[in-house]
Structure formats: structure tokens, C-alpha cells
Amino acid sequence: MARIRDAALSDPYAMTELRHLTDNIGPRIAGSLQAQHAVEWMAEEMRALGATVTIEKAIVSHWVRGEETAVLTSWPGAAPKHNAEDCAEHAG
């Protein structure tokens, strides 16, 4: 186990793969196109390494993110009840 750990810590392979997932594929919310792309990409990477890979079908609830909003209810020295757009104007 120590040899495996030491090899993993000295080889940038895992970090390179992780960087690709985060920088190129992006967030992978369950049921999203990015999640499916990540599965397919990783399967191809493993096949390139000589592994036999089978992607199992799974039922995953698809979640659609709604509009994001925020309200600043209090802040020291500021009037309460600013919305996010007002805050952005004053952040400058």
C-alpha cells in the first residue's frame, strides 16, 4: 500500500484528470449533461489505459437549477433590504 500511495503522490496523473474534469467539463450536477459527459470521458480514459469498461444505465433524477436571487437584509452601516443588483452597484 505504501508503494501505491508513494507512486500516486509522485505522479501528476490524478491531478491532471481532476483538472480536466473541473476546468473542461465543469460542474456535474446529477442528471446534467456535464455529468453524462464526465462519465463518457472517464470511460474513454480508462479504455485508453487498457481497462474493459461498461457504462451501466442508471435512473438519476434530473434537477434544473432555478433563477438565483439574494437579498441583503442587514449590513453594518448600510440601509437594510438591498437586493443583489443594488449591492453589485455599490461594490465597485
ROVEXFI-214898 format. One record per residue: residue in three letters; x, y, z of N, C-alpha, C in turn; residue number from 1. Coordinates in Angstrom, 3 decimals. Example, Ala and Ser with C-alpha at 12.3 -4.5 7.8 and 13.67 -1.06 7.14 Angstrom:
+--------+----------+----------+----------+----------+----------+----------+----------+----------+----------+-----+
! residu !      n.X !      n.Y !      n.Z !     ca.X !     ca.Y !     ca.Z !      c.X !      c.Y !      c.Z ! num !
+--------+----------+----------+----------+----------+----------+----------+----------+----------+----------+-----+
!    ala !   13.190 !   -5.690 !    7.800 !   12.300 !   -4.500 !    7.800 !   13.200 !   -3.300 !    7.800 !   1 !
!    ser !   12.850 !   -2.250 !    7.080 !   13.670 !   -1.060 !    7.140 !   12.900 !    0.030 !    7.870 !   2 !
+--------+----------+----------+----------+----------+----------+----------+----------+----------+----------+-----+
This chain:
+--------+----------+----------+----------+----------+----------+----------+----------+----------+----------+-----+
! residu !      n.X !      n.Y !      n.Z !     ca.X !     ca.Y !     ca.Z !      c.X !      c.Y !      c.Z ! num !
+--------+----------+----------+----------+----------+----------+----------+----------+----------+----------+-----+
!    met !    0.812 !   -1.175 !    0.000 !    0.000 !    0.000 !    0.000 !    0.870 !    1.260 !    0.000 !   1 !
!    ala !    1.962 !    1.209 !    0.721 !    2.846 !    2.374 !    0.781 !    3.416 !    2.681 !   -0.600 !   2 !
!    arg !    3.779 !    1.646 !   -1.360 !    4.310 !    1.870 !   -2.711 !    3.257 !    2.491 !   -3.624 !   3 !
!    ile !    2.031 !    2.019 !   -3.507 !    0.946 !    2.588 !   -4.324 !    0.721 !    4.045 !   -3.945 !   4 !
!    arg !    0.681 !    4.311 !   -2.636 !    0.497 !    5.690 !   -2.170 !    1.620 !    6.586 !   -2.669 !   5 !
!    asp !    2.858 !    6.141 !   -2.518 !    4.007 !    6.945 !   -2.930 !    3.999 !    7.199 !   -4.441 !   6 !
!    ala !    3.618 !    6.183 !   -5.207 !    3.550 !    6.348 !   -6.665 !    2.471 !    7.369 !   -7.019 !   7 !
!    ala !    1.330 !    7.285 !   -6.358 !    0.238 !    8.221 !   -6.634 !    0.628 !    9.647 !   -6.266 !   8 !
!    leu !    1.363 !    9.815 !   -5.189 !    1.759 !   11.153 !   -4.757 !    2.852 !   11.754 !   -5.633 !   9 !
!    ser !    3.637 !   10.928 !   -6.297 !    4.729 !   11.446 !   -7.115 !    4.354 !   11.604 !   -8.592 !  10 !
!    asp !    3.198 !   11.078 !   -8.995 !    2.768 !   11.127 !  -10.392 !    1.628 !   12.128 !  -10.537 !  11 !
!    pro !    1.702 !   13.044 !  -11.514 !    0.654 !   14.060 !  -11.669 !   -0.614 !   13.567 !  -12.377 !  12 !
!    tyr !   -0.691 !   12.278 !  -12.686 !   -1.816 !   11.755 !  -13.478 !   -3.181 !   12.100 !  -12.868 !  13 !
!    ala !   -3.379 !   11.806 !  -11.597 !   -4.680 !   12.043 !  -10.961 !   -5.028 !   13.526 !  -10.975 !  14 !
!    met !   -4.076 !   14.376 !  -10.700 !   -4.339 !   15.813 !  -10.696 !   -4.663 !   16.312 !  -12.102 !  15 !
!    thr !   -4.002 !   15.759 !  -13.098 !   -4.286 !   16.132 !  -14.484 !   -5.718 !   15.756 !  -14.856 !  16 !
!    glu !   -6.141 !   14.555 !  -14.452 !   -7.507 !   14.114 !  -14.737 !   -8.513 !   14.996 !  -14.010 !  17 !
!    leu !   -8.247 !   15.303 !  -12.759 !   -9.131 !   16.154 !  -11.972 !   -9.235 !   17.546 !  -12.583 !  18 !
!    arg !   -8.115 !   18.088 !  -13.025 !   -8.137 !   19.411 !  -13.666 !   -9.000 !   19.399 !  -14.928 !  19 !
!    his !   -8.905 !   18.313 !  -15.703 !   -9.736 !   18.230 !  -16.907 !  -11.217 !   18.232 !  -16.526 !  20 !
!    leu !  -11.577 !   17.443 !  -15.522 !  -12.975 !   17.395 !  -15.092 !  -13.477 !   18.764 !  -14.645 !  21 !
!    thr !  -12.690 !   19.461 !  -13.846 !  -13.148 !   20.737 !  -13.313 !  -13.031 !   21.875 !  -14.320 !  22 !
!    asp !  -11.949 !   21.923 !  -15.085 !  -11.723 !   23.047 !  -15.997 !  -12.443 !   22.889 !  -17.331 !  23 !
!    asn !  -12.560 !   21.666 !  -17.833 !  -13.113 !   21.455 !  -19.169 !  -14.567 !   20.991 !  -19.151 !  24 !
!    ile !  -14.924 !   20.166 !  -18.188 !  -16.287 !   19.639 !  -18.133 !  -17.137 !   20.485 !  -17.191 !  25 !
!    gly !  -16.576 !   20.909 !  -16.100 !  -17.287 !   21.808 !  -15.194 !  -18.160 !   21.091 !  -14.181 !  26 !
!    pro !  -19.084 !   21.838 !  -13.575 !  -19.955 !   21.264 !  -12.545 !  -20.732 !   20.078 !  -13.099 !  27 !
!    arg !  -20.895 !   19.053 !  -12.284 !  -21.548 !   17.829 !  -12.726 !  -22.721 !   17.484 !  -11.813 !  28 !
!    ile !  -23.747 !   18.303 !  -11.867 !  -24.946 !   18.062 !  -11.066 !  -25.619 !   16.793 !  -11.566 !  29 !
!    ala !  -26.142 !   15.990 !  -10.656 !  -26.788 !   14.722 !  -11.018 !  -27.809 !   14.930 !  -12.124 !  30 !
!    gly !  -27.724 !   14.122 !  -13.153 !  -28.657 !   14.187 !  -14.260 !  -28.322 !   15.218 !  -15.319 !  31 !
!    ser !  -27.256 !   16.000 !  -15.112 !  -26.905 !   17.046 !  -16.072 !  -26.140 !   16.478 !  -17.260 !  32 !
!    leu !  -26.094 !   17.267 !  -18.329 !  -25.301 !   16.864 !  -19.498 !  -23.827 !   16.759 !  -19.137 !  33 !
!    gln !  -23.347 !   17.637 !  -18.232 !  -21.949 !   17.581 !  -17.817 !  -21.654 !   16.268 !  -17.084 !  34 !
!    ala !  -22.604 !   15.808 !  -16.273 !  -22.400 !   14.541 !  -15.560 !  -22.267 !   13.394 !  -16.556 !  35 !
!    gln !  -23.132 !   13.371 !  -17.563 !  -23.053 !   12.324 !  -18.580 !  -21.758 !   12.428 !  -19.371 !  36 !
!    his !  -21.363 !   13.643 !  -19.704 !  -20.105 !   13.843 !  -20.440 !  -18.918 !   13.344 !  -19.607 !  37 !
!    ala !  -18.939 !   13.615 !  -18.307 !  -17.852 !   13.162 !  -17.430 !  -17.769 !   11.642 !  -17.401 !  38 !
!    val !  -18.909 !   10.978 !  -17.328 !  -18.934 !    9.510 !  -17.326 !  -18.329 !    8.972 !  -18.623 !  39 !
!    glu !  -18.782 !    9.514 !  -19.745 !  -18.281 !    9.038 !  -21.040 !  -16.796 !    9.331 !  -21.210 !  40 !
!    trp !  -16.365 !   10.516 !  -20.791 !  -14.951 !   10.881 !  -20.911 !  -14.083 !    9.952 !  -20.062 !  41 !
!    met !  -14.509 !    9.716 !  -18.805 !  -13.717 !    8.859 !  -17.924 !  -13.671 !    7.429 !  -18.442 !  42 !
!    ala !  -14.773 !    6.940 !  -19.007 !  -14.775 !    5.594 !  -19.584 !  -13.752 !    5.494 !  -20.707 !  43 !
!    glu !  -13.695 !    6.506 !  -21.561 !  -12.711 !    6.502 !  -22.648 !  -11.282 !    6.565 !  -22.111 !  44 !
!    glu !  -11.070 !    7.374 !  -21.072 !   -9.736 !    7.446 !  -20.461 !   -9.318 !    6.073 !  -19.915 !  45 !
!    met !  -10.240 !    5.394 !  -19.256 !   -9.926 !    4.075 !  -18.696 !   -9.687 !    3.046 !  -19.799 !  46 !
!    arg !  -10.465 !    3.136 !  -20.875 !  -10.252 !    2.228 !  -22.016 !   -8.873 !    2.465 !  -22.633 !  47 !
!    ala !   -8.463 !    3.728 !  -22.714 !   -7.141 !    4.051 !  -23.259 !   -6.026 !    3.442 !  -22.412 !  48 !
!    leu !   -6.307 !    3.234 !  -21.127 !   -5.336 !    2.604 !  -20.232 !   -5.401 !    1.083 !  -20.270 !  49 !
!    gly !   -6.334 !    0.561 !  -21.063 !   -6.427 !   -0.886 !  -21.225 !   -7.513 !   -1.547 !  -20.404 !  50 !
!    ala !   -8.336 !   -0.785 !  -19.719 !   -9.408 !   -1.361 !  -18.903 !  -10.607 !   -1.698 !  -19.779 !  51 !
!    thr !  -11.325 !   -2.729 !  -19.380 !  -12.603 !   -3.045 !  -20.004 !  -13.661 !   -2.290 !  -19.222 !  52 !
!    val !  -14.384 !   -1.424 !  -19.903 !  -15.326 !   -0.538 !  -19.227 !  -16.720 !   -0.739 !  -19.790 !  53 !
!    thr !  -17.681 !   -0.879 !  -18.897 !  -19.084 !   -0.929 !  -19.266 !  -19.799 !    0.158 !  -18.484 !  54 !
!    ile !  -20.524 !    1.000 !  -19.175 !  -21.295 !    2.045 !  -18.505 !  -22.684 !    1.485 !  -18.231 !  55 !
!    glu !  -23.029 !    1.404 !  -16.971 !  -24.338 !    0.904 !  -16.570 !  -25.359 !    2.023 !  -16.651 !  56 !
!    lys !  -26.549 !    1.699 !  -17.109 !  -27.623 !    2.678 !  -17.124 !  -28.140 !    2.850 !  -15.708 !  57 !
!    ala !  -28.412 !    4.074 !  -15.344 !  -28.935 !    4.369 !  -14.020 !  -29.993 !    5.454 !  -14.139 !  58 !
!    ile !  -31.020 !    5.321 !  -13.329 !  -32.048 !    6.348 !  -13.302 !  -31.597 !    7.408 !  -12.306 !  59 !
!    val !  -31.403 !    8.601 !  -12.820 !  -30.954 !    9.712 !  -11.987 !  -31.951 !   10.845 !  -12.181 !  60 !
!    ser !  -32.478 !   11.337 !  -11.086 !  -33.392 !   12.471 !  -11.182 !  -32.655 !   13.642 !  -11.792 !  61 !
!    his !  -33.327 !   14.312 !  -12.688 !  -32.726 !   15.491 !  -13.320 !  -33.188 !   16.724 !  -12.567 !  62 !
!    trp !  -32.256 !   17.522 !  -12.155 !  -32.556 !   18.718 !  -11.402 !  -32.210 !   19.918 !  -12.247 !  63 !
!    val !  -33.148 !   20.836 !  -12.395 !  -32.908 !   22.060 !  -13.147 !  -32.806 !   23.201 !  -12.150 !  64 !
!    arg !  -31.696 !   23.858 !  -12.170 !  -31.471 !   24.965 !  -11.240 !  -32.343 !   26.149 !  -11.647 !  65 !
!    gly !  -33.003 !   26.726 !  -10.674 !  -33.847 !   27.883 !  -10.927 !  -33.038 !   29.167 !  -10.914 !  66 !
!    glu !  -33.745 !   30.277 !  -11.038 !  -33.097 !   31.579 !  -11.019 !  -32.515 !   31.827 !   -9.631 !  67 !
!    glu !  -31.311 !   32.358 !   -9.589 !  -30.662 !   32.651 !   -8.316 !  -30.945 !   34.087 !   -7.915 !  68 !
!    thr !  -31.346 !   34.275 !   -6.668 !  -31.600 !   35.608 !   -6.150 !  -30.998 !   35.714 !   -4.753 !  69 !
!    ala !  -30.787 !   36.933 !   -4.322 !  -30.274 !   37.173 !   -2.973 !  -30.800 !   38.505 !   -2.481 !  70 !
!    val !  -31.000 !   38.589 !   -1.174 !  -31.427 !   39.834 !   -0.559 !  -30.532 !   40.081 !    0.643 !  71 !
!    leu !  -29.934 !   41.248 !    0.698 !  -29.127 !   41.638 !    1.842 !  -30.077 !   42.264 !    2.854 !  72 !
!    thr !  -30.261 !   41.585 !    3.983 !  -31.223 !   42.071 !    4.977 !  -30.593 !   43.005 !    5.988 !  73 !
!    ser !  -29.302 !   42.889 !    6.199 !  -28.635 !   43.851 !    7.075 !  -27.144 !   43.827 !    6.804 !  74 !
!    trp !  -26.524 !   44.958 !    7.023 !  -25.081 !   45.101 !    6.855 !  -24.676 !   46.313 !    7.687 !  75 !
!    pro !  -23.638 !   46.189 !    8.478 !  -23.248 !   47.323 !    9.315 !  -23.017 !   48.581 !    8.485 !  76 !
!    gly !  -23.717 !   49.654 !    8.829 !  -23.529 !   50.928 !    8.143 !  -24.316 !   51.093 !    6.864 !  77 !
!    ala !  -25.159 !   50.114 !    6.505 !  -25.940 !   50.215 !    5.276 !  -27.421 !   50.084 !    5.607 !  78 !
!    ala !  -28.244 !   50.675 !    4.773 !  -29.686 !   50.528 !    4.948 !  -30.079 !   49.091 !    4.620 !  79 !
!    pro !  -31.013 !   48.497 !    5.373 !  -31.419 !   47.111 !    5.116 !  -32.225 !   46.978 !    3.827 !  80 !
!    lys !  -32.424 !   45.738 !    3.421 !  -33.276 !   45.348 !    2.301 !  -32.754 !   45.782 !    0.943 !  81 !
!    his !  -31.472 !   45.617 !    0.692 !  -30.902 !   45.827 !   -0.638 !  -30.982 !   44.513 !   -1.388 !  82 !
!    asn !  -31.328 !   44.537 !   -2.655 !  -31.265 !   43.298 !   -3.424 !  -29.868 !   43.141 !   -4.018 !  83 !
!    ala !  -29.604 !   42.007 !   -4.623 !  -28.263 !   41.691 !   -5.123 !  -27.794 !   42.705 !   -6.164 !  84 !
!    glu !  -28.698 !   43.203 !   -7.014 !  -28.297 !   44.175 !   -8.041 !  -27.851 !   45.486 !   -7.411 !  85 !
!    asp !  -28.583 !   45.939 !   -6.361 !  -28.180 !   47.162 !   -5.672 !  -26.803 !   46.993 !   -5.057 !  86 !
!    cys !  -26.550 !   45.835 !   -4.464 !  -25.252 !   45.572 !   -3.821 !  -24.130 !   45.593 !   -4.848 !  87 !
!    ala !  -24.385 !   45.026 !   -6.035 !  -23.358 !   44.997 !   -7.067 !  -22.993 !   46.405 !   -7.521 !  88 !
!    glu !  -23.989 !   47.292 !   -7.574 !  -23.728 !   48.664 !   -7.971 !  -22.833 !   49.378 !   -6.962 !  89 !
!    his !  -22.979 !   49.049 !   -5.681 !  -22.224 !   49.718 !   -4.634 !  -20.894 !   49.037 !   -4.327 !  90 !
!    ala !  -20.677 !   47.830 !   -4.889 !  -19.463 !   47.068 !   -4.573 !  -18.236 !   47.628 !   -5.256 !  91 !
!    gly !  -18.411 !   48.314 !   -6.352 !  -17.430 !   48.750 !   -7.243 !  -16.182 !   49.313 !   -6.864 !  92 !
+--------+----------+----------+----------+----------+----------+----------+----------+----------+----------+-----+
